[in-house]
Amino acid sequence: MPAAPPPPSPLAAHWTLDPAVTFLNHGSYGACPIPVLAAQSELRARLERQPVQFFHRDYQGLLDAARQRLAAFLNADPAGLAFVPNATTGVNTVLASLPLAPGDELLTTDHVYGACRNALARAAARAGARLVVARVPFPLSGPDAVVDAVLGAVGPQTRLALIDHVTSPTALVLPVERLVPLLAERGVDTLVDGAHAPGQRPLDLAALGAAYYTGNAHKWLCAPKGAGFLHVRADRRADLRPLVTSHGATAPATRASRFHLEMDWTGTADPTPFLAIPAALDFLGGLLDGGWPALYHANRALALDARNLLCEALALRPPAPDAMLGAMASLPLPADAGAPDGPLPNDPLQDRLLAEHAIEVPVTRWPSGRQRVLRVSAQAYNSRAQMEALAAAVAGLLRA
């Protein structure tokens, strides 16, 4: 029976997380606060009271208002911003619209999110193209290692580079602000997978200038599940088509652009996750004195604290400089020599942390089947006491 869990932050009262579990895995699926869930429930009730009124007369205005709020938060052009259920859908949408030919190359890194690597591989196979994976070291000395690895893998046939803004397995903030213009100089468009970035760090998509940027709102923005976005630069919008063709393909472009006519309606679905994004922005932005900058700082400080506590407990060196971390931190753990060199559904260490210590934290096998990486997330509901409990529990289990 696990001991009583360490106390979370007092702000945990705004979430419905199980108090019996120390939840240090916000990065995987996020967690939606009570006020945001309430706002979504009100939107759903409005939809179901009069579905025709909602979809035929109210929906577009509500969607446009949510888009304007999100665009302002991202400093993005609302004309190029479309809602998608998640960043993986955004990646697949871009790849499906990309005119690839045999011999073309798609480029990414070995820190890429697994689902997106699968999408790249499928797109390459369909067109007779090739997927090139740049090897980025981990641990690493700094962002130059990322830039050198990516640019060193660019060739004359490289058509698109998919770069994670914040990597999923290693929690690194990659230098996309440097990579986007350097790749453009070589004639390569960049698709930035920002699944973890919105709400974890300040964004300025206008200044970034990437051809494509996709992100999640259900993670660090704490919107409901099913809320994501895709931003497309003006010169790439005409060729971007949704994964599902619907009425917008032939609708007269009188009230909206062709891009929005097609992307805004791909069939009947629950749009309330998108429409609740303004409520999430308002709630998190008002959670701390100092607004969003204060929240960015507090979460990052706690993630750095967690990493340092783990390093001290495990006698490890930080695997990356502080400047490459946001609100998550990953540590390579000692290899599990007894494990099969292949994928595991759940790492035994992750399962034991939950069963014996009631700590929910991901331990993944990366980059090989025997190498383990632990990733800890820091959100407003977490506390230093929880991070101390994690460090003690991991150290004890590894010693055992």
C-alpha positions as CSV (number, residue, x, y, z in Angstrom):
1,M,0.0,0.0,0.0
2,P,1.6,3.3,-1.0
3,A,2.2,5.9,1.7
4,A,0.0,9.0,1.8
5,P,0.9,11.2,-1.2
6,P,2.8,14.4,-0.7
7,P,0.7,17.5,-0.8
8,P,0.2,19.1,-4.3
9,S,0.1,22.9,-4.9
10,P,-2.9,24.7,-3.4
11,L,-3.9,25.4,-7.0
12,A,-4.7,21.7,-7.4
13,A,-8.1,22.5,-6.1
14,H,-9.0,23.9,-9.6
15,W,-8.5,20.4,-11.1
16,T,-10.3,17.1,-10.7
17,L,-7.1,15.0,-10.5
18,D,-7.2,12.0,-8.1
19,P,-5.8,13.2,-4.8
20,A,-4.5,9.7,-4.1
21,V,-2.1,9.9,-7.0
22,T,0.9,12.2,-7.4
23,F,0.4,13.2,-11.0
24,L,3.6,14.3,-12.7
25,N,2.6,13.6,-16.3
26,H,0.8,16.6,-17.5
27,G,2.8,16.5,-20.8
28,S,1.1,13.3,-22.1
29,Y,-2.6,14.4,-22.2
30,G,-2.8,17.6,-20.2
31,A,-5.5,18.0,-17.5
32,C,-8.5,20.3,-17.9
33,P,-9.4,22.6,-15.0
34,I,-12.9,22.7,-13.5
35,P,-13.8,26.2,-14.8
36,V,-12.8,25.2,-18.3
37,L,-14.8,22.0,-18.2
38,A,-17.8,24.1,-16.9
39,A,-17.5,26.4,-19.9
40,Q,-17.4,23.5,-22.3
41,S,-20.5,22.0,-20.6
42,E,-22.4,25.3,-21.1
43,L,-21.4,25.2,-24.8
44,R,-22.6,21.6,-25.2
45,A,-25.9,22.4,-23.5
46,R,-26.4,25.3,-25.9
47,L,-25.6,23.1,-28.8
48,E,-28.1,20.4,-27.7
49,R,-30.9,22.8,-26.9
50,Q,-31.1,23.9,-30.5
51,P,-28.6,22.1,-32.8
52,V,-29.8,23.8,-36.0
53,Q,-29.5,27.2,-34.4
54,F,-26.1,26.4,-33.1
55,F,-24.6,24.9,-36.3
56,H,-26.3,27.0,-38.9
57,R,-26.4,30.4,-37.3
58,D,-24.1,30.6,-34.2
59,Y,-21.2,28.2,-34.9
60,Q,-19.1,30.3,-37.4
61,G,-19.2,33.4,-35.2
62,L,-18.2,31.4,-32.1
63,L,-15.4,29.7,-34.0
64,D,-14.1,33.0,-35.5
65,A,-14.1,34.5,-32.0
66,A,-12.2,31.6,-30.6
67,R,-9.7,31.8,-33.5
68,Q,-9.1,35.5,-32.9
69,R,-8.3,34.9,-29.2
70,L,-6.0,32.0,-30.0
71,A,-4.3,33.9,-32.8
72,A,-3.7,36.9,-30.5
73,F,-2.1,34.5,-27.9
74,L,0.2,33.0,-30.5
75,N,0.8,36.2,-32.3
76,A,-0.4,34.4,-35.5
77,D,-2.3,35.5,-38.5
78,P,-5.9,34.5,-37.9
79,A,-6.4,34.1,-41.7
80,G,-3.9,31.2,-41.6
81,L,-5.2,29.6,-38.3
82,A,-7.4,26.5,-38.4
83,F,-8.6,24.2,-35.7
84,V,-7.8,20.5,-35.7
85,P,-8.4,17.9,-33.1
86,N,-4.7,17.5,-32.2
87,A,-1.2,18.2,-33.5
88,T,-0.9,14.7,-35.0
89,T,-3.9,15.6,-37.2
90,G,-2.2,18.8,-38.2
91,V,1.0,17.0,-39.2
92,N,-1.0,14.5,-41.3
93,T,-2.9,17.3,-43.0
94,V,0.3,19.0,-44.1
95,L,1.8,15.8,-45.3
96,A,-1.3,14.8,-47.3
97,S,-1.2,18.1,-49.1
98,L,2.5,18.0,-49.9
99,P,3.3,17.4,-53.6
100,L,6.0,14.8,-53.2
101,A,7.8,12.9,-56.1
102,P,10.0,9.8,-56.2
103,G,13.4,10.7,-54.8
104,D,12.2,13.5,-52.6
105,E,13.3,13.5,-49.0
106,L,11.4,14.3,-45.8
107,L,13.7,15.2,-42.9
108,T,13.2,14.9,-39.1
109,T,15.2,14.1,-36.0
110,D,15.4,10.9,-33.9
111,H,13.7,12.9,-31.1
112,V,10.5,13.1,-33.2
113,Y,7.2,12.0,-31.7
114,G,6.5,8.4,-32.7
115,A,3.1,9.1,-34.3
116,C,4.6,11.8,-36.5
117,R,7.5,9.7,-37.6
118,N,4.9,7.1,-38.7
119,A,3.1,9.7,-40.6
120,L,6.3,10.8,-42.3
121,A,7.2,7.2,-43.2
122,R,3.7,6.6,-44.7
123,A,3.8,9.8,-46.8
124,A,7.3,9.0,-48.0
125,A,6.3,5.4,-48.9
126,R,3.2,6.6,-50.8
127,A,5.2,8.9,-53.0
128,G,8.4,6.9,-53.4
129,A,10.2,9.4,-51.4
130,R,12.7,8.8,-48.5
131,L,12.6,9.6,-44.8
132,V,15.9,11.0,-43.5
133,V,16.4,11.0,-39.7
134,A,19.0,13.3,-38.3
135,R,20.7,11.9,-35.2
136,V,20.7,14.4,-32.3
137,P,22.7,13.4,-29.3
138,F,21.2,13.1,-25.8
139,P,22.8,14.2,-23.5
140,L,23.9,17.2,-25.5
141,S,26.0,20.3,-24.9
142,G,23.6,22.8,-26.4
143,P,21.4,23.9,-29.3
144,D,24.4,24.0,-31.7
145,A,24.3,20.2,-31.7
146,V,20.8,20.2,-32.9
147,V,21.4,22.8,-35.6
148,D,24.5,20.9,-36.9
149,A,22.7,17.6,-36.9
150,V,19.7,18.9,-38.8
151,L,21.6,21.0,-41.4
152,G,24.0,18.2,-41.9
153,A,21.2,15.9,-43.0
154,V,19.8,18.4,-45.6
155,G,20.3,17.4,-49.2
156,P,19.3,18.7,-52.6
157,Q,16.1,16.5,-52.5
158,T,15.0,17.7,-49.1
159,R,11.5,19.1,-49.4
160,L,10.2,19.4,-45.8
161,A,11.7,19.2,-42.3
162,L,9.5,18.3,-39.4
163,I,11.0,19.7,-36.3
164,D,9.6,19.3,-32.8
165,H,9.5,22.6,-30.8
166,V,9.6,20.7,-27.6
167,T,10.5,17.0,-28.0
168,S,8.3,14.4,-26.4
169,P,10.8,11.8,-25.2
170,T,13.6,14.1,-24.2
171,A,11.7,17.3,-23.3
172,L,14.2,19.5,-25.1
173,V,13.2,22.9,-26.4
174,L,14.8,22.8,-29.9
175,P,16.1,25.9,-31.6
176,V,13.4,26.3,-34.1
177,E,13.9,30.1,-34.3
178,R,17.4,29.3,-35.7
179,L,16.4,26.3,-37.8
180,V,13.5,27.8,-39.7
181,P,15.4,30.5,-41.6
182,L,18.5,28.3,-42.1
183,L,16.3,25.6,-43.7
184,A,14.5,28.2,-45.8
185,E,17.9,29.4,-47.1
186,R,18.4,25.9,-48.4
187,G,15.0,25.8,-50.0
188,V,13.4,23.6,-47.3
189,D,10.0,24.3,-45.7
190,T,9.6,23.6,-42.0
191,L,6.7,22.0,-40.3
192,V,7.0,22.7,-36.6
193,D,5.3,20.1,-34.3
194,G,4.5,22.4,-31.4
195,A,2.4,19.8,-29.5
196,H,3.9,20.8,-26.2
197,A,4.8,24.4,-26.8
198,P,1.6,26.5,-26.5
199,G,1.1,27.3,-22.8
200,Q,4.6,26.0,-21.9
201,R,6.5,28.9,-23.4
202,P,5.8,32.2,-25.1
203,L,5.1,31.9,-28.9
204,D,5.4,34.4,-31.7
205,L,4.4,32.5,-34.9
206,A,4.6,35.7,-37.0
207,A,8.2,36.2,-36.1
208,L,9.0,32.5,-36.4
209,G,7.8,32.4,-40.0
210,A,7.5,28.7,-40.4
211,A,5.6,27.4,-43.4
212,Y,3.5,25.3,-41.1
213,Y,3.1,25.2,-37.3
214,T,0.7,22.8,-35.5
215,G,0.1,22.6,-31.8
216,N,-2.2,21.2,-29.1
217,A,-4.4,23.3,-26.8
218,H,-5.3,20.3,-24.6
219,K,-1.8,20.0,-23.1
220,W,-0.2,23.1,-21.6
221,L,-3.2,25.4,-22.4
222,C,-5.4,23.0,-20.5
223,A,-8.3,23.2,-23.0
224,P,-10.6,20.1,-23.3
225,K,-9.3,17.1,-25.2
226,G,-9.8,17.5,-28.9
227,A,-8.5,21.1,-29.2
228,G,-5.5,21.7,-31.5
229,F,-4.6,24.1,-34.3
230,L,-2.7,24.3,-37.5
231,H,-1.2,27.6,-38.7
232,V,-0.2,27.9,-42.4
233,R,1.8,30.7,-43.8
234,A,0.1,32.8,-46.4
235,D,2.1,31.5,-49.4
236,R,1.2,27.9,-48.6
237,R,-2.5,28.1,-47.9
238,A,-3.8,27.7,-51.4
239,D,-2.3,24.2,-51.6
240,L,-3.4,23.1,-48.1
241,R,-6.5,20.8,-48.1
242,P,-8.2,19.2,-45.1
243,L,-8.0,15.4,-44.6
244,V,-11.8,15.3,-45.0
245,T,-13.4,16.9,-48.0
246,S,-16.8,18.4,-47.2
247,H,-19.1,21.2,-48.2
248,G,-16.4,23.9,-48.1
249,A,-14.8,22.5,-51.3
250,T,-17.7,24.0,-53.4
251,A,-19.2,26.6,-51.1
252,P,-19.1,30.2,-52.5
253,A,-16.2,32.1,-50.9
254,T,-18.3,35.0,-49.8
255,R,-18.2,34.8,-46.0
256,A,-14.8,33.2,-45.6
257,S,-11.6,32.3,-47.4
258,R,-11.4,28.9,-49.2
259,F,-8.9,27.8,-46.5
260,H,-11.4,28.4,-43.7
261,L,-14.4,27.2,-45.7
262,E,-12.7,23.8,-46.0
263,M,-10.9,23.6,-42.7
264,D,-13.7,24.9,-40.5
265,W,-16.2,22.3,-41.5
266,T,-15.2,18.7,-42.2
267,G,-18.5,17.1,-41.0
268,T,-20.7,17.1,-37.9
269,A,-18.6,16.8,-34.7
270,D,-18.4,18.3,-31.3
271,P,-16.7,21.7,-31.7
272,T,-16.8,22.7,-28.0
273,P,-13.1,21.8,-27.3
274,F,-12.2,24.6,-29.8
275,L,-14.8,27.0,-28.5
276,A,-13.6,26.5,-24.9
277,I,-10.0,27.6,-25.7
278,P,-10.8,31.2,-24.7
279,A,-12.0,30.0,-21.3
280,A,-8.7,28.1,-20.9
281,L,-6.7,31.2,-21.9
282,D,-8.6,33.3,-19.4
283,F,-8.3,30.8,-16.5
284,L,-4.6,30.0,-16.8
285,G,-3.8,33.6,-17.6
286,G,-5.5,34.7,-14.3
287,L,-4.1,31.9,-12.1
288,L,-1.1,33.8,-10.8
289,D,-0.3,37.4,-10.2
290,G,1.7,38.3,-13.2
291,G,-0.4,36.3,-15.7
292,W,1.1,34.1,-18.3
293,P,4.7,35.2,-17.8
294,A,4.4,34.3,-14.1
295,L,3.0,30.9,-15.0
296,Y,5.7,30.2,-17.6
297,H,8.4,31.1,-15.0
298,A,6.8,29.1,-12.1
299,N,6.3,25.9,-14.1
300,R,9.8,26.1,-15.7
301,A,11.4,26.7,-12.3
302,L,9.7,23.7,-10.8
303,A,10.7,21.5,-13.7
304,L,14.3,22.6,-13.3
305,D,14.0,21.9,-9.6
306,A,12.7,18.4,-10.3
307,R,15.5,17.6,-12.6
308,N,18.1,18.8,-10.1
309,L,16.5,16.7,-7.3
310,L,16.6,13.6,-9.6
311,C,20.2,14.3,-10.6
312,E,21.3,14.6,-7.0
313,A,19.4,11.4,-5.9
314,L,20.7,9.4,-8.9
315,A,24.2,10.9,-9.1
316,L,23.6,12.0,-12.7
317,R,24.7,15.1,-14.6
318,P,22.0,17.3,-16.3
319,P,21.8,16.0,-19.8
320,A,21.1,19.4,-21.4
321,P,21.6,23.1,-20.5
322,D,18.9,24.8,-18.5
323,A,18.1,27.1,-21.5
324,M,16.8,24.1,-23.5
325,L,14.1,23.2,-20.9
326,G,10.6,24.4,-20.5
327,A,8.1,22.9,-18.1
328,M,9.3,19.4,-18.6
329,A,12.6,17.6,-18.0
330,S,13.9,14.2,-19.0
331,L,16.7,12.2,-17.6
332,P,18.3,9.1,-19.2
333,L,18.3,6.4,-16.5
334,P,20.7,3.5,-16.3
335,A,20.0,1.0,-19.1
336,D,18.0,-2.1,-18.2
337,A,20.3,-4.8,-19.4
338,G,17.9,-7.6,-18.7
339,A,15.1,-6.1,-20.9
340,P,14.5,-7.3,-24.5
341,D,15.9,-4.9,-27.1
342,G,12.5,-3.9,-28.4
343,P,9.4,-1.9,-27.6
344,L,7.6,-2.5,-24.3
345,P,3.9,-1.6,-23.7
346,N,4.8,-0.2,-20.2
347,D,8.2,0.1,-18.6
348,P,8.2,-1.9,-15.4
349,L,9.7,1.0,-13.5
350,Q,6.8,3.2,-14.5
351,D,4.4,0.5,-13.3
352,R,6.2,0.1,-10.0
353,L,6.2,3.9,-9.4
354,L,2.5,3.9,-9.7
355,A,1.8,0.6,-7.8
356,E,4.2,1.1,-4.9
357,H,4.4,4.9,-4.6
358,A,1.2,6.2,-6.3
359,I,3.3,8.3,-8.7
360,E,2.2,8.7,-12.3
361,V,5.2,9.6,-14.4
362,P,6.3,8.3,-17.8
363,V,9.3,6.1,-18.2
364,T,9.9,5.3,-21.9
365,R,12.3,3.2,-23.9
366,W,14.3,5.7,-26.0
367,P,16.2,5.5,-28.3
368,S,16.5,1.7,-28.0
369,G,14.7,-1.0,-26.1
370,R,17.1,-1.1,-23.2
371,Q,17.7,2.6,-22.7
372,R,15.2,4.2,-20.3
373,V,14.2,7.9,-20.1
374,L,12.1,9.4,-17.3
375,R,10.2,12.6,-18.1
376,V,8.7,14.8,-15.4
377,S,6.2,17.6,-16.0
378,A,5.5,20.6,-13.9
379,Q,2.1,22.3,-13.9
380,A,0.5,24.8,-11.6
381,Y,-1.1,22.0,-9.5
382,N,2.3,20.4,-8.7
383,S,4.6,21.1,-5.8
384,R,8.2,20.7,-4.8
385,A,7.2,18.1,-2.2
386,Q,5.9,15.9,-5.1
387,M,9.2,16.2,-6.9
388,E,11.1,15.3,-3.8
389,A,8.9,12.2,-3.4
390,L,9.6,11.2,-7.0
391,A,13.4,11.5,-6.6
392,A,13.3,9.4,-3.5
393,A,11.1,6.8,-5.0
394,V,13.1,6.4,-8.3
395,A,16.4,6.2,-6.4
396,G,15.0,3.5,-4.1
397,L,13.6,1.4,-6.9
398,L,16.8,1.6,-8.9
399,R,18.9,0.7,-5.9
400,A,16.6,-2.3,-5.4
